[in-house]
């Protein structure tokens, strides 16, 4: 079993390939790996409850941990209570912790 | 517990993408946690540390240089290198060929010149490596 951190910086409305990342994350989780998707920059737009075509529900249903950068949310005027339940709002230093965790593969998208 | 080291490869030129800001925030957060950091700046990212960058006034808004407080990436790099002077240490290496192509010779103190071989060495000696590609 491996730990994976996928850092998603793209929003699902501009970049349809975000669904590829979500599918890959869900598949790796299904195979018993530990998966976290950390949303940064425009990637946090997918956390909003009102966001259609967001891949976040799929990730959460798959058991993937979804985190969103607090700074990116504030930059875009997204209130924390606008985000879907079970999305963890986190500062950037939590991403650093995840990346330097032993046996972790970190991939930026 | 063994000391941790994070290597980050950057490729984007300054003032282009939010990824640069995120990467620099990660460098800052890692140093604050006592984690050593290597940055390998490739392609346009070698310009991040260029000394000739200057803040400017905004004639549209009628603001002065001081009022505008325009941030420059060279100042971010300089201050991170200051924080990472001893331990934890920040090592910043600019790709030499990319520097020559762009004439990005005049950089802030502490920035080194290297090659992809240095990046390979950094990666093999680090706890983990994060590559932040251009789109």
gemmi code that builds the backbone of each chain (N, CA, C; Angstrom):
import gemmi

chains = {
    "A": [
        ("UNK", (0.838, -1.206, 0.000), (0.000, 0.000, 0.000), (0.871, 1.252, 0.000)),
        ("UNK", (0.487, 2.215, -0.778), (1.228, 3.476, -0.849), (0.327, 4.637, -0.453)),
        ("UNK", (0.977, 5.730, -0.121), (0.248, 6.974, 0.118), (0.379, 7.846, -1.131)),
        ("UNK", (-0.717, 8.396, -1.539), (-0.701, 9.297, -2.696), (-1.292, 10.646, -2.292)),
        ("UNK", (-0.631, 11.694, -2.743), (-1.200, 13.041, -2.606), (-1.308, 13.623, -3.997)),
        ("UNK", (-2.516, 13.855, -4.412), (-2.757, 14.520, -5.693), (-3.086, 15.986, -5.394)),
        ("UNK", (-2.304, 16.862, -5.973), (-2.545, 18.295, -5.766), (-3.250, 18.813, -7.014)),
        ("UNK", (-4.502, 19.161, -6.842), (-5.312, 19.599, -7.980), (-5.417, 21.111, -7.994)),
        ("UNK", (-4.806, 21.734, -9.017), (-4.815, 23.201, -9.091), (-5.796, 23.719, -10.137)),
        ("UNK", (-6.411, 22.802, -10.869), (-7.294, 23.240, -11.964), (-8.759, 23.106, -11.566)),
        ("UNK", (-9.570, 23.960, -12.141), (-10.989, 23.844, -11.815), (-11.693, 22.986, -12.871)),
        ("UNK", (-12.745, 22.278, -12.477), (-13.363, 21.300, -13.373), (-14.121, 21.917, -14.537)),
        ("UNK", (-14.349, 23.208, -14.483), (-15.126, 23.861, -15.544), (-14.224, 24.286, -16.699)),
        ("UNK", (-12.990, 24.644, -16.357), (-12.027, 25.058, -17.381), (-11.232, 23.861, -17.909)),
        ("UNK", (-10.996, 22.886, -17.035), (-10.123, 21.759, -17.388), (-10.842, 20.429, -17.205)),
        ("UNK", (-11.410, 19.891, -18.275), (-12.136, 18.622, -18.159), (-11.251, 17.458, -17.696)),
        ("UNK", (-9.919, 17.626, -17.827), (-9.049, 16.525, -17.408), (-8.983, 16.350, -15.896)),
        ("UNK", (-9.655, 17.221, -15.153), (-9.718, 17.012, -13.706), (-10.480, 15.723, -13.393)),
        ("UNK", (-11.371, 15.318, -14.299), (-12.113, 14.070, -14.071), (-11.174, 12.872, -14.155)),
        ("UNK", (-10.134, 12.992, -14.992), (-9.137, 11.922, -15.089), (-8.423, 11.747, -13.759)),
        ("UNK", (-8.089, 12.878, -13.143), (-7.418, 12.806, -11.839), (-8.329, 12.159, -10.803)),
        ("UNK", (-9.609, 12.557, -10.816), (-10.564, 12.000, -9.854), (-10.749, 10.501, -10.054)),
        ("UNK", (-10.825, 10.095, -11.307), (-10.983, 8.656, -11.604), (-9.752, 7.873, -11.165)),
        ("UNK", (-8.581, 8.445, -11.411), (-7.335, 7.783, -10.996), (-7.272, 7.661, -9.477)),
        ("UNK", (-7.648, 8.744, -8.795), (-7.635, 8.734, -7.331), (-8.591, 7.671, -6.796)),
        ("UNK", (-9.794, 7.633, -7.353), (-10.796, 6.660, -6.897), (-10.316, 5.226, -7.146)),
        ("UNK", (-9.676, 4.998, -8.297), (-9.176, 3.656, -8.615), (-8.066, 3.233, -7.664)),
        ("UNK", (-7.158, 4.146, -7.388), (-6.057, 3.827, -6.467), (-6.597, 3.542, -5.061)),
        ("UNK", (-7.605, 4.296, -4.667), (-8.223, 4.076, -3.360), (-8.867, 2.690, -3.298)),
        ("UNK", (-9.532, 2.343, -4.386), (-10.211, 1.045, -4.466), (-9.212, -0.106, -4.332)),
        ("UNK", (-7.971, 0.139, -4.779), (-6.932, -0.890, -4.695), (-6.227, -0.883, -3.347)),
        ("UNK", (-6.767, -0.136, -2.404), (-6.240, -0.196, -1.045), (-5.182, 0.820, -0.692)),
        ("UNK", (-4.974, 1.807, -1.563), (-3.986, 2.845, -1.260), (-4.621, 3.983, -0.452)),
        ("UNK", (-3.762, 4.734, 0.213), (-4.232, 5.874, 0.978), (-4.163, 7.115, 0.086)),
        ("UNK", (-5.286, 7.749, -0.142), (-5.381, 8.836, -1.110), (-5.843, 10.148, -0.496)),
        ("UNK", (-5.125, 11.212, -0.807), (-5.599, 12.551, -0.460), (-5.542, 13.411, -1.708)),
        ("UNK", (-6.613, 14.100, -1.974), (-6.613, 15.119, -3.026), (-6.639, 16.468, -2.327)),
        ("UNK", (-5.586, 17.248, -2.572), (-5.483, 18.570, -1.952), (-5.757, 19.606, -3.033)),
        ("UNK", (-6.829, 20.356, -2.853), (-7.239, 21.342, -3.857), (-6.602, 22.690, -3.558)),
        ("UNK", (-5.949, 23.260, -4.575), (-5.353, 24.584, -4.435), (-5.764, 25.436, -5.631)),
        ("UNK", (-5.540, 26.739, -5.479), (-5.808, 27.706, -6.564), (-7.239, 27.503, -7.098)),
        ("UNK", (-7.415, 27.479, -8.424), (-8.778, 27.340, -8.937), (-9.377, 25.957, -8.670)),
        ("UNK", (-8.556, 25.036, -8.225), (-9.058, 23.711, -7.860), (-10.108, 23.774, -6.758)),
        ("UNK", (-10.030, 24.810, -5.904), (-10.980, 24.901, -4.788), (-12.389, 25.266, -5.254)),
        ("UNK", (-12.524, 25.745, -6.484), (-13.873, 26.085, -6.975), (-14.784, 24.859, -6.976)),
        ("UNK", (-14.177, 23.678, -7.060), (-14.965, 22.438, -7.090), (-15.538, 22.065, -5.725)),
        ("UNK", (-15.100, 22.728, -4.684), (-15.583, 22.357, -3.336), (-16.987, 22.883, -3.050)),
        ("UNK", (-17.431, 23.891, -3.816), (-18.709, 24.541, -3.507), (-19.896, 23.594, -3.698)),
        ("UNK", (-20.802, 23.662, -2.742), (-21.999, 22.809, -2.817), (-22.762, 23.063, -4.113)),
        ("UNK", (-22.725, 24.318, -4.568), (-23.506, 24.700, -5.755), (-22.806, 24.353, -7.066)),
        ("UNK", (-21.568, 23.877, -6.990), (-20.804, 23.639, -8.221), (-21.275, 22.378, -8.923)),
        ("UNK", (-21.809, 22.553, -10.112), (-22.221, 21.399, -10.907), (-20.976, 20.811, -11.584)),
        ("UNK", (-21.064, 19.587, -11.953), (-19.960, 18.880, -12.626), (-18.695, 18.815, -11.772)),
        ("UNK", (-18.836, 19.004, -10.472), (-17.673, 18.884, -9.603), (-17.339, 17.411, -9.388)),
        ("UNK", (-16.042, 17.114, -9.339), (-15.607, 15.742, -9.099), (-15.510, 15.434, -7.601)),
        ("UNK", (-15.729, 16.446, -6.775), (-15.559, 16.261, -5.324), (-16.517, 15.209, -4.744)),
        ("UNK", (-17.817, 15.212, -5.112), (-18.704, 14.162, -4.563), (-18.203, 12.755, -4.884)),
        ("UNK", (-17.720, 12.555, -6.112), (-17.190, 11.250, -6.524), (-16.006, 10.856, -5.649)),
        ("UNK", (-15.136, 11.816, -5.393), (-13.959, 11.533, -4.563), (-14.366, 11.151, -3.143)),
        ("UNK", (-15.297, 11.930, -2.587), (-15.732, 11.673, -1.208), (-16.422, 10.313, -1.094)),
        ("UNK", (-17.245, 10.010, -2.082), (-17.942, 8.707, -2.068), (-16.965, 7.542, -2.178)),
        ("UNK", (-15.830, 7.794, -2.830), (-14.815, 6.744, -2.996), (-13.954, 6.565, -1.743)),
        ("UNK", (-14.145, 7.440, -0.772), (-13.352, 7.336, 0.452), (-12.041, 8.088, 0.386)),
        ("UNK", (-11.870, 8.899, -0.658), (-10.664, 9.719, -0.788), (-10.792, 10.922, 0.153)),
        ("UNK", (-9.700, 11.240, 0.827), (-9.697, 12.441, 1.666), (-9.543, 13.667, 0.766)),
        ("UNK", (-10.455, 14.612, 0.925), (-10.395, 15.831, 0.106), (-10.119, 17.016, 1.022)),
        ("UNK", (-9.038, 17.722, 0.713), (-8.678, 18.909, 1.479), (-8.650, 20.111, 0.546)),
        ("UNK", (-8.934, 21.282, 1.111), (-8.930, 22.503, 0.302), (-8.100, 23.567, 1.011)),
        ("UNK", (-7.252, 24.208, 0.246), (-6.354, 25.244, 0.766), (-7.159, 26.460, 1.226)),
        ("UNK", (-7.008, 26.818, 2.503), (-7.788, 27.924, 3.057), (-7.489, 29.250, 2.358)),
        ("UNK", (-6.228, 29.460, 2.019), (-5.801, 30.701, 1.352), (-6.473, 30.836, -0.023)),
        ("UNK", (-6.505, 29.730, -0.769), (-7.120, 29.757, -2.105), (-8.622, 30.026, -1.998)),
        ("UNK", (-9.256, 29.478, -0.966), (-10.686, 29.731, -0.761), (-10.923, 31.211, -0.456)),
        ("UNK", (-10.108, 31.763, 0.446), (-10.279, 33.172, 0.822), (-10.021, 34.086, -0.370)),
        ("UNK", (-8.996, 33.765, -1.162), (-8.688, 34.575, -2.349), (-9.881, 34.681, -3.283)),
        ("UNK", (-10.664, 33.600, -3.346), (-11.784, 33.536, -4.290), (-13.117, 33.864, -3.639)),
        ("UNK", (-13.063, 34.331, -2.392), (-14.275, 34.756, -1.701), (-15.225, 33.624, -1.390)),
        ("UNK", (-14.700, 32.435, -1.265), (-15.551, 31.282, -0.944), (-15.567, 31.089, 0.570)),
        ("UNK", (-16.744, 31.227, 1.147), (-16.878, 31.014, 2.594), (-16.758, 29.523, 2.881)),
        ("UNK", (-16.200, 29.218, 4.040), (-15.985, 27.809, 4.370), (-17.307, 27.033, 4.422)),
        ("UNK", (-18.390, 27.719, 4.846), (-19.674, 27.003, 4.933), (-20.339, 26.808, 3.564)),
        ("UNK", (-19.730, 27.372, 2.519), (-20.216, 27.126, 1.156), (-19.694, 25.803, 0.611)),
        ("UNK", (-18.701, 25.248, 1.307), (-18.051, 24.023, 0.799), (-18.863, 22.786, 1.199)),
        ("UNK", (-18.696, 21.752, 0.417), (-19.371, 20.489, 0.709), (-18.917, 19.930, 2.045)),
        ("UNK", (-19.840, 19.254, 2.700), (-19.500, 18.596, 3.959), (-18.407, 17.574, 3.679)),
        ("UNK", (-17.574, 17.346, 4.652), (-16.467, 16.372, 4.586), (-15.260, 16.849, 3.783)),
        ("UNK", (-15.346, 18.051, 3.205), (-14.130, 18.638, 2.630), (-13.398, 19.326, 3.776)),
        ("UNK", (-12.162, 18.961, 3.971), (-11.391, 19.521, 5.082), (-10.661, 20.783, 4.633)),
        ("UNK", (-10.929, 21.881, 5.305), (-10.243, 23.136, 5.006), (-8.899, 23.095, 5.734)),
        ("UNK", (-7.829, 23.351, 4.998), (-6.504, 23.177, 5.600), (-5.528, 24.253, 5.155)),
        ("UNK", (-4.604, 24.613, 6.039), (-3.537, 25.533, 5.629), (-2.489, 24.797, 4.811)),
        ("UNK", (-1.637, 25.544, 4.134), (-0.652, 24.932, 3.221), (0.340, 24.041, 3.970)),
        ("UNK", (0.564, 24.310, 5.253), (1.560, 23.486, 5.949), (1.077, 22.048, 6.126)),
        ("UNK", (-0.236, 21.833, 6.049), (-0.726, 20.443, 6.093), (-0.389, 19.714, 4.793)),
        ("UNK", (-0.353, 20.455, 3.711), (0.068, 19.844, 2.447), (1.543, 19.444, 2.534)),
        ("UNK", (2.342, 20.313, 3.137), (3.768, 19.989, 3.313), (3.907, 18.708, 4.148)),
        ("UNK", (3.137, 18.620, 5.230), (3.183, 17.412, 6.075), (2.859, 16.163, 5.261)),
        ("UNK", (1.830, 16.262, 4.433), (1.430, 15.106, 3.618), (2.537, 14.713, 2.640)),
        ("UNK", (3.142, 15.707, 2.020), (4.142, 15.429, 0.981), (5.415, 14.811, 1.564)),
        ("UNK", (5.800, 15.235, 2.774), (7.051, 14.698, 3.345), (6.797, 13.453, 4.199)),
        ("UNK", (5.566, 12.955, 4.183), (5.276, 11.699, 4.878), (5.973, 10.566, 4.130)),
        ("UNK", (6.533, 9.631, 4.900), (7.275, 8.529, 4.266), (6.394, 7.761, 3.275)),
        ("UNK", (7.025, 7.246, 2.246), (6.351, 6.392, 1.270), (5.139, 7.070, 0.624)),
        ("UNK", (5.333, 8.335, 0.278), (4.239, 9.094, -0.336), (4.620, 9.535, -1.747)),
        ("UNK", (3.707, 9.343, -2.647), (3.900, 9.833, -4.014), (3.060, 11.107, -4.176)),
        ("UNK", (3.723, 12.189, -4.520), (3.033, 13.471, -4.652), (2.991, 13.889, -6.116)),
        ("UNK", (1.803, 14.146, -6.595), (1.637, 14.498, -8.013), (0.857, 15.802, -8.142)),
        ("UNK", (1.433, 16.710, -8.879), (0.793, 18.023, -9.113), (0.034, 17.992, -10.429)),
        ("UNK", (-1.191, 18.481, -10.401), (-1.960, 18.600, -11.638), (-2.511, 20.003, -11.749)),
    ],
    "B": [
        ("UNK", (14.396, 11.168, 15.154), (13.779, 11.158, 13.835), (14.708, 11.811, 12.811)),
        ("UNK", (14.828, 11.178, 11.653), (15.709, 11.700, 10.604), (15.187, 13.044, 10.101)),
        ("UNK", (16.130, 13.890, 9.710), (15.734, 15.199, 9.177), (15.039, 15.017, 7.838)),
        ("UNK", (14.065, 15.864, 7.604), (13.325, 15.755, 6.352), (13.786, 16.812, 5.356)),
        ("UNK", (13.687, 16.445, 4.103), (14.093, 17.368, 3.041), (13.096, 17.249, 1.887)),
        ("UNK", (12.663, 18.402, 1.427), (11.706, 18.442, 0.324), (12.356, 19.121, -0.882)),
        ("UNK", (12.241, 18.488, -2.017), (12.728, 19.105, -3.257), (11.538, 19.496, -4.130)),
        ("UNK", (11.592, 20.718, -4.625), (10.518, 21.206, -5.510), (11.141, 21.683, -6.814)),
        ("UNK", (10.592, 21.216, -7.926), (11.023, 21.697, -9.245), (9.989, 22.678, -9.774)),
        ("UNK", (10.475, 23.852, -10.152), (9.587, 24.895, -10.688), (9.938, 25.165, -12.142)),
        ("UNK", (8.946, 25.491, -12.941), (9.204, 25.762, -14.354), (8.573, 27.061, -14.857)),
        ("UNK", (7.600, 27.571, -14.115), (6.873, 28.740, -14.620), (7.642, 30.040, -14.396)),
        ("UNK", (7.564, 30.912, -15.391), (8.171, 32.242, -15.276), (7.385, 33.077, -14.262)),
        ("UNK", (8.025, 34.100, -13.702), (7.326, 34.931, -12.719), (6.128, 35.665, -13.313)),
        ("UNK", (5.165, 35.956, -12.452), (3.970, 36.745, -12.809), (3.098, 36.081, -13.874)),
        ("UNK", (3.177, 34.753, -13.963), (2.404, 34.026, -14.967), (1.289, 33.202, -14.322)),
        ("UNK", (1.643, 32.424, -13.324), (0.680, 31.457, -12.790), (0.648, 31.458, -11.262)),
        ("UNK", (-0.522, 31.098, -10.741), (-0.675, 31.022, -9.291), (0.178, 29.908, -8.691)),
        ("UNK", (0.603, 28.965, -9.531), (1.400, 27.840, -9.022), (2.689, 28.316, -8.360)),
        ("UNK", (3.249, 29.407, -8.875), (4.477, 29.936, -8.286), (4.221, 30.381, -6.849)),
        ("UNK", (3.113, 31.084, -6.657), (2.764, 31.534, -5.308), (2.574, 30.347, -4.378)),
        ("UNK", (1.855, 29.331, -4.852), (1.627, 28.143, -4.027), (2.955, 27.470, -3.677)),
        ("UNK", (3.831, 27.367, -4.660), (5.130, 26.727, -4.414), (5.935, 27.506, -3.377)),
        ("UNK", (5.949, 28.823, -3.512), (6.709, 29.635, -2.551), (6.085, 29.562, -1.161)),
        ("UNK", (4.775, 29.445, -1.093), (4.106, 29.259, 0.208), (4.519, 27.917, 0.811)),
        ("UNK", (4.629, 26.900, -0.026), (5.060, 25.583, 0.468), (6.495, 25.641, 0.984)),
        ("UNK", (7.348, 26.345, 0.267), (8.748, 26.485, 0.709), (8.787, 27.164, 2.072)),
        ("UNK", (8.020, 28.250, 2.204), (7.978, 28.981, 3.464), (7.466, 28.098, 4.606)),
        ("UNK", (6.380, 27.376, 4.342), (5.791, 26.511, 5.380), (6.755, 25.398, 5.782)),
        ("UNK", (7.448, 24.840, 4.809), (8.399, 23.754, 5.109), (9.539, 24.275, 5.976)),
        ("UNK", (10.076, 25.434, 5.629), (11.178, 26.011, 6.415), (10.716, 26.301, 7.841)),
        ("UNK", (9.497, 26.806, 7.986), (8.967, 27.084, 9.326), (8.830, 25.813, 10.154)),
        ("UNK", (8.659, 24.692, 9.488), (8.544, 23.408, 10.176), (9.908, 22.758, 10.425)),
        ("UNK", (10.971, 23.410, 9.986), (12.311, 22.854, 10.169), (12.694, 21.849, 9.105)),
        ("UNK", (11.967, 21.864, 8.002), (12.261, 20.937, 6.902), (13.205, 21.623, 5.913)),
        ("UNK", (14.284, 20.932, 5.559), (15.194, 21.474, 4.543), (14.501, 21.457, 3.181)),
        ("UNK", (14.821, 22.446, 2.379), (14.159, 22.552, 1.073), (15.196, 22.775, -0.033)),
        ("UNK", (15.028, 22.058, -1.119), (15.767, 22.326, -2.355), (14.772, 22.833, -3.383)),
        ("UNK", (15.157, 23.862, -4.091), (14.354, 24.291, -5.239), (15.229, 24.193, -6.477)),
        ("UNK", (14.734, 23.512, -7.478), (15.420, 23.502, -8.770), (14.542, 24.289, -9.737)),
        ("UNK", (15.048, 25.436, -10.166), (14.293, 26.304, -11.074), (14.722, 26.012, -12.505)),
        ("UNK", (13.747, 25.645, -13.278), (13.977, 25.207, -14.645), (13.228, 26.143, -15.582)),
        ("UNK", (13.681, 26.210, -16.821), (13.009, 27.025, -17.843), (12.740, 28.455, -17.327)),
        ("UNK", (11.512, 28.953, -17.508), (11.212, 30.344, -17.138), (11.354, 30.643, -15.666)),
        ("UNK", (11.360, 29.620, -14.834), (11.448, 29.841, -13.376), (12.790, 30.415, -12.940)),
        ("UNK", (13.801, 30.340, -13.827), (15.089, 30.938, -13.455), (14.970, 32.457, -13.305)),
        ("UNK", (13.928, 33.028, -13.921), (13.736, 34.482, -13.818), (13.136, 34.916, -12.481)),
        ("UNK", (12.673, 33.959, -11.690), (12.065, 34.313, -10.400), (13.034, 35.105, -9.518)),
        ("UNK", (14.318, 34.756, -9.639), (15.317, 35.364, -8.750), (16.064, 36.527, -9.382)),
        ("UNK", (15.639, 36.965, -10.563), (16.371, 38.037, -11.250), (16.370, 39.340, -10.458)),
        ("UNK", (17.590, 39.832, -10.230), (17.796, 41.012, -9.380), (17.234, 42.293, -9.982)),
        ("UNK", (17.143, 42.327, -11.311), (16.748, 43.571, -11.983), (15.251, 43.887, -11.877)),
        ("UNK", (14.477, 42.973, -11.308), (13.048, 43.253, -11.132), (12.876, 44.480, -10.222)),
        ("UNK", (11.919, 45.316, -10.563), (11.708, 46.526, -9.758), (10.220, 46.761, -9.530)),
        ("UNK", (9.851, 47.116, -8.323), (8.448, 47.477, -8.090), (8.119, 48.768, -8.832)),
        ("UNK", (6.867, 48.944, -9.142), (6.517, 50.134, -9.919), (5.278, 50.824, -9.368)),
        ("UNK", (5.151, 52.076, -9.751), (3.940, 52.831, -9.415), (2.815, 52.373, -10.340)),
        ("UNK", (1.593, 52.802, -10.033), (0.463, 52.449, -10.903), (-0.187, 53.734, -11.407)),
        ("UNK", (0.168, 54.153, -12.638), (-0.362, 55.420, -13.157), (-1.867, 55.393, -13.366)),
        ("UNK", (-2.437, 54.213, -13.563), (-3.894, 54.118, -13.763), (-4.621, 54.512, -12.477)),
        ("UNK", (-4.105, 53.988, -11.361), (-4.718, 54.302, -10.064), (-4.142, 55.569, -9.446)),
        ("UNK", (-3.013, 56.043, -10.006), (-2.373, 57.225, -9.455), (-1.634, 56.959, -8.165)),
        ("UNK", (-1.208, 55.711, -7.965), (-0.492, 55.375, -6.731), (1.017, 55.402, -6.958)),
        ("UNK", (1.733, 55.707, -5.883), (3.189, 55.734, -5.948), (3.740, 54.314, -5.753)),
        ("UNK", (5.050, 54.195, -5.929), (5.710, 52.899, -5.700), (5.427, 52.418, -4.274)),
        ("UNK", (5.546, 53.349, -3.316), (5.357, 52.995, -1.910), (3.913, 52.570, -1.644)),
        ("UNK", (2.962, 53.304, -2.196), (1.540, 52.982, -1.985), (1.174, 51.656, -2.647)),
        ("UNK", (1.793, 51.406, -3.777), (1.446, 50.199, -4.537), (1.953, 48.931, -3.845)),
        ("UNK", (3.118, 49.039, -3.178), (3.736, 47.882, -2.514), (3.754, 46.660, -3.428)),
        ("UNK", (4.216, 46.885, -4.609), (4.216, 45.830, -5.621), (5.197, 44.720, -5.239)),
        ("UNK", (4.720, 43.498, -5.064), (5.652, 42.430, -4.687), (6.443, 41.922, -5.888)),
        ("UNK", (7.688, 41.605, -5.678), (8.501, 41.018, -6.751), (8.925, 39.617, -6.321)),
        ("UNK", (9.047, 38.732, -7.302), (9.429, 37.361, -6.950), (10.870, 37.308, -6.444)),
        ("UNK", (11.704, 38.216, -6.949), (13.109, 38.212, -6.464), (13.145, 38.497, -4.970)),
        ("UNK", (12.210, 39.341, -4.498), (12.187, 39.652, -3.068), (11.686, 38.446, -2.261)),
        ("UNK", (10.718, 37.710, -2.822), (10.271, 36.473, -2.156), (11.429, 35.481, -2.052)),
        ("UNK", (12.145, 35.310, -3.153), (13.262, 34.353, -3.162), (14.337, 34.795, -2.173)),
        ("UNK", (14.647, 36.100, -2.196), (15.684, 36.620, -1.297), (15.315, 36.372, 0.164)),
        ("UNK", (14.056, 36.656, 0.514), (13.658, 36.502, 1.926), (13.593, 35.028, 2.329)),
        ("UNK", (13.197, 34.157, 1.408), (13.185, 32.716, 1.733), (14.616, 32.204, 1.922)),
        ("UNK", (15.535, 32.680, 1.090), (16.939, 32.275, 1.244), (17.501, 32.780, 2.569)),
        ("UNK", (17.048, 33.936, 3.009), (17.473, 34.484, 4.302), (16.981, 33.584, 5.440)),
        ("UNK", (15.707, 33.166, 5.346), (15.136, 32.268, 6.372), (15.873, 30.923, 6.346)),
        ("UNK", (16.191, 30.458, 5.146), (16.827, 29.148, 5.018), (18.337, 29.213, 4.892)),
        ("UNK", (18.931, 30.159, 5.597), (20.372, 30.387, 5.495), (21.182, 29.285, 6.175)),
        ("UNK", (20.703, 28.832, 7.320), (21.490, 27.835, 8.068), (20.717, 26.528, 8.212)),
        ("UNK", (19.914, 26.438, 9.252), (19.135, 25.213, 9.436), (17.728, 25.556, 9.955)),
        ("UNK", (16.714, 25.140, 9.274), (16.696, 24.382, 8.039), (17.275, 25.198, 6.876)),
        ("UNK", (17.807, 24.508, 5.937), (18.476, 25.172, 4.829), (17.641, 25.147, 3.552)),
        ("UNK", (17.658, 26.280, 2.868), (17.059, 26.354, 1.534), (18.179, 26.428, 0.506)),
        ("UNK", (18.188, 25.494, -0.401), (19.140, 25.513, -1.508), (18.369, 25.806, -2.784)),
        ("UNK", (18.742, 26.869, -3.452), (18.036, 27.266, -4.680), (19.017, 27.163, -5.853)),
        ("UNK", (18.702, 26.315, -6.806), (19.577, 26.119, -7.969), (18.819, 26.480, -9.241)),
        ("UNK", (19.402, 27.361, -10.018), (18.851, 27.695, -11.336), (19.525, 26.838, -12.405)),
        ("UNK", (18.749, 26.318, -13.307), (19.302, 25.544, -14.433), (20.203, 26.456, -15.284)),
        ("UNK", (21.457, 26.079, -15.425), (22.428, 26.929, -16.106), (22.105, 27.213, -17.561)),
        ("UNK", (21.694, 26.189, -18.293), (21.366, 26.398, -19.704), (20.162, 27.331, -19.851)),
        ("UNK", (19.190, 27.172, -18.939), (17.991, 28.031, -18.978), (18.367, 29.477, -18.661)),
        ("UNK", (19.335, 29.641, -17.763), (19.834, 30.974, -17.408), (20.475, 31.630, -18.628)),
        ("UNK", (21.320, 30.868, -19.308), (22.029, 31.424, -20.462), (21.053, 31.808, -21.576)),
        ("UNK", (20.094, 30.937, -21.818), (19.099, 31.227, -22.866), (18.375, 32.539, -22.613)),
        ("UNK", (18.089, 32.777, -21.336), (17.271, 33.933, -20.962), (18.082, 35.144, -20.504)),
        ("UNK", (19.381, 34.970, -20.417), (20.214, 36.064, -19.929), (19.931, 36.400, -18.475)),
        ("UNK", (19.474, 35.402, -17.747), (19.075, 35.632, -16.347), (20.271, 35.429, -15.409)),
        ("UNK", (21.323, 36.207, -15.661), (22.586, 36.031, -14.936), (22.558, 36.723, -13.577)),
        ("UNK", (21.986, 37.926, -13.569), (22.045, 38.758, -12.363), (20.925, 38.384, -11.390)),
        ("UNK", (21.234, 37.477, -10.481), (20.216, 36.973, -9.551), (20.558, 37.337, -8.116)),
        ("UNK", (19.598, 37.193, -7.229), (19.816, 37.547, -5.819), (20.865, 36.613, -5.216)),
        ("UNK", (21.532, 37.117, -4.186), (22.604, 36.350, -3.545), (22.078, 35.024, -2.995)),
        ("UNK", (22.881, 34.003, -3.168), (22.523, 32.694, -2.610), (21.981, 31.725, -3.631)),
        ("UNK", (21.582, 32.251, -4.778), (21.074, 31.372, -5.847), (22.255, 30.746, -6.575)),
        ("UNK", (22.214, 29.430, -6.732), (23.326, 28.727, -7.381), (22.961, 28.359, -8.819)),
        ("UNK", (23.990, 28.024, -9.550), (23.812, 27.584, -10.929), (24.076, 26.079, -10.977)),
        ("UNK", (23.233, 25.359, -11.716), (23.425, 23.914, -11.760), (22.867, 23.306, -13.027)),
        ("UNK", (22.669, 22.012, -12.972), (22.181, 21.278, -14.144), (21.149, 20.247, -13.685)),
        ("UNK", (20.465, 19.601, -14.621), (19.521, 18.552, -14.217), (20.172, 17.455, -13.373)),
        ("UNK", (21.496, 17.319, -13.500), (22.190, 16.336, -12.650), (22.056, 16.725, -11.176)),
        ("UNK", (22.062, 18.033, -10.908), (21.872, 18.503, -9.529), (20.456, 18.184, -9.051)),
        ("UNK", (19.511, 18.349, -9.968), (18.121, 18.028, -9.602), (17.991, 16.547, -9.257)),
        ("UNK", (18.651, 15.705, -10.042), (18.620, 14.263, -9.779), (19.201, 13.966, -8.393)),
        ("UNK", (20.332, 14.600, -8.080), (20.985, 14.401, -6.776), (20.056, 14.886, -5.644)),
        ("UNK", (19.450, 16.050, -5.857), (18.513, 16.590, -4.854), (17.376, 15.596, -4.604)),
        ("UNK", (16.824, 15.085, -5.700), (15.667, 14.179, -5.585), (16.037, 12.900, -4.845)),
        ("UNK", (17.212, 12.360, -5.153), (17.604, 11.097, -4.521), (17.912, 11.284, -3.037)),
        ("UNK", (18.288, 12.500, -2.659), (18.638, 12.758, -1.254), (17.469, 13.309, -0.438)),
        ("UNK", (16.314, 13.434, -1.052), (15.179, 14.067, -0.363), (14.149, 13.059, 0.122)),
        ("UNK", (13.376, 13.482, 1.094), (12.251, 12.678, 1.567), (11.239, 12.510, 0.447)),
        ("UNK", (11.048, 13.608, -0.285), (10.130, 13.549, -1.416), (10.437, 14.685, -2.387)),
        ("UNK", (9.941, 14.522, -3.605), (10.147, 15.533, -4.641), (8.813, 15.862, -5.291)),
        ("UNK", (8.573, 17.147, -5.433), (7.352, 17.592, -6.085), (7.709, 18.383, -7.332)),
        ("UNK", (7.228, 17.912, -8.454), (7.464, 18.605, -9.726), (6.219, 19.410, -10.069)),
        ("UNK", (6.389, 20.694, -10.227), (5.254, 21.565, -10.587), (5.453, 21.964, -12.050)),
        ("UNK", (4.796, 21.277, -12.948), (5.046, 21.504, -14.374), (4.289, 22.711, -14.913)),
        ("UNK", (4.703, 23.154, -16.089), (3.871, 24.115, -16.802), (2.684, 23.312, -17.340)),
        ("UNK", (1.641, 23.990, -17.732), (0.430, 23.268, -18.145), (0.712, 22.387, -19.338)),
    ],
}
model = gemmi.Model(1)
for chain_id, residues in chains.items():
    chain = gemmi.Chain(chain_id)
    for i, (resn, *xyz) in enumerate(residues, 1):
        res = gemmi.Residue()
        res.name, res.seqid = resn, gemmi.SeqId(i, " ")
        for name, pos in zip(("N", "CA", "C"), xyz):
            atom = gemmi.Atom()
            atom.name, atom.element = name, gemmi.Element(name[0])
            atom.pos, atom.b_iso = gemmi.Position(*pos), 0.0
            res.add_atom(atom)
        chain.add_residue(res)
    model.add_chain(chain)
structure = gemmi.Structure()
structure.add_model(model)
structure.setup_entities()
